[in-house]
Amino acid sequence: MEVDYAVIYEQGEHCMAIDAPQSPVSSPQLTTEMKDYIVSKLEDAPSMVLQLAYSFMSRELNSGRIAGQAPALDKVQNFVKTWRGKSKPDRMEPVLEICRQSMYDGGAAERTSESLLVFCDTQVVDGAVQPALGTGSAANLFELA
């Protein structure tokens, strides 16, 4: 006599086929160590494509330098999208650096038709003069849009 069903007693009587497929195993999650590794790669090369960062991480996982199993590509993709959304570069920093350099350049700057012209205002912070881009208000006229 062959039995196709087993009776399971758990808050009542339920029947389940013995040869029923096992519950699906959830795919591996991104660990903190994996996230840190991906972030370090993206900070080194911000324009790096996701698949390249994923392949670097997979290589580290296979060699045992990072513990765990490789998560699905879409989990890494979601993490990278979220990280890039929160970690946008400061686009004004290069402009402020141009202002800082020109504040202390005493010589005559050569300008060609292709060179960048930036108008910088200044502000005093803790007794030191620093460049300021301004807000466009009457008190702070320069504004970079």
C-alpha positions in Angstrom: 0.0 0.0 0.0 1.4 3.3 -1.1 0.7 6.5 0.8 0.3 9.7 -1.1 -0.7 12.0 1.7 0.5 12.7 5.3 -1.7 14.2 7.9 -0.2 17.1 9.7 -1.6 18.3 13.0 -1.1 22.0 13.6 -4.1 24.0 14.7 -6.4 21.5 13.1 -6.0 18.7 10.6 -4.4 19.5 7.2 -3.4 17.2 4.4 -0.3 17.6 2.3 1.1 15.5 -0.5 4.3 13.7 0.6 6.0 14.4 -2.8 5.0 18.1 -2.7 7.8 20.5 -3.8 9.8 22.1 -1.1 9.3 25.7 -0.2 11.4 28.0 -2.4 14.6 29.1 -0.8 15.0 32.8 -0.6 17.8 34.2 -2.6 20.9 35.4 -0.7 20.7 39.0 0.7 23.3 41.7 0.3 25.4 41.8 3.5 26.9 44.9 5.0 30.3 43.8 3.8 29.0 43.4 0.2 27.4 46.8 0.3 30.6 48.4 1.6 32.6 46.7 -1.2 30.2 47.9 -3.9 30.2 51.5 -2.4 34.0 51.6 -2.4 34.1 50.5 -6.0 31.5 53.1 -7.0 33.3 55.9 -5.1 36.6 55.0 -6.9 34.9 55.1 -10.3 31.5 56.8 -10.1 30.6 56.1 -13.7 31.2 52.3 -13.3 28.4 50.2 -14.7 26.5 48.0 -12.4 27.5 44.7 -14.1 31.2 45.5 -13.6 30.7 46.2 -9.9 28.7 43.0 -9.6 31.4 41.0 -11.4 34.1 42.4 -9.0 32.0 41.5 -6.0 31.3 38.0 -7.4 35.0 37.5 -7.8 35.6 38.5 -4.2 32.9 36.1 -3.1 34.2 33.2 -5.1 37.7 33.7 -3.7 36.4 33.8 -0.2 37.6 37.4 0.6 34.0 38.3 1.2 31.8 35.8 3.1 28.4 34.7 1.8 26.7 33.8 -1.5 26.3 36.1 -4.5 22.9 37.8 -4.3 20.7 38.2 -7.4 21.7 40.9 -9.8 18.5 42.8 -9.3 19.2 43.2 -5.5 22.5 44.7 -6.3 20.9 46.9 -8.9 18.3 48.2 -6.5 21.0 48.9 -3.9 23.2 50.8 -6.5 20.2 52.9 -7.7 19.3 53.8 -4.1 22.9 54.7 -3.3 23.4 56.8 -6.4 20.2 58.6 -5.7 21.4 59.5 -2.2 25.0 60.1 -3.1 24.9 62.6 -5.9 28.1 64.6 -6.3 28.3 68.3 -5.3 28.2 70.0 -8.7 29.1 73.4 -7.3 32.4 72.2 -5.7 34.4 72.6 -8.9 33.0 76.1 -9.4 33.9 77.0 -5.9 37.4 75.6 -6.4 37.8 77.9 -9.5 36.8 80.8 -7.3 39.2 79.8 -4.6 42.1 79.7 -7.0 41.3 83.0 -8.7 41.0 84.8 -5.3 44.7 84.4 -4.7 46.0 84.6 -8.3 47.6 88.0 -8.6 48.8 87.7 -12.2 46.8 88.6 -15.3 44.8 85.6 -16.3 44.9 84.8 -20.0 41.4 84.2 -21.5 40.7 82.5 -24.7 37.3 82.3 -26.3 36.8 78.8 -24.9 37.8 79.5 -21.3 35.3 79.6 -18.5 34.3 82.9 -16.9 32.9 82.6 -13.4 31.8 85.6 -11.3 32.5 85.0 -7.6 31.4 86.9 -4.6 33.1 86.5 -1.2 32.0 86.1 2.3 33.8 86.3 5.6 33.6 83.1 7.7 35.5 82.9 11.0 37.7 85.8 10.0 38.7 84.3 6.7 37.5 85.4 3.2 35.9 82.5 1.3 34.2 82.3 -2.1 30.4 82.4 -2.2 28.2 81.9 -5.2 25.4 84.0 -3.9 21.6 83.8 -3.8 20.6 86.5 -6.2 19.2 88.7 -3.4 19.9 92.4 -3.2 22.5 91.7 -0.5 24.2 88.9 -2.4 23.8 89.6 -6.1 25.7 86.9 -7.8 23.8 83.7 -8.5 24.8 80.7 -10.5 21.9 78.8 -11.9 
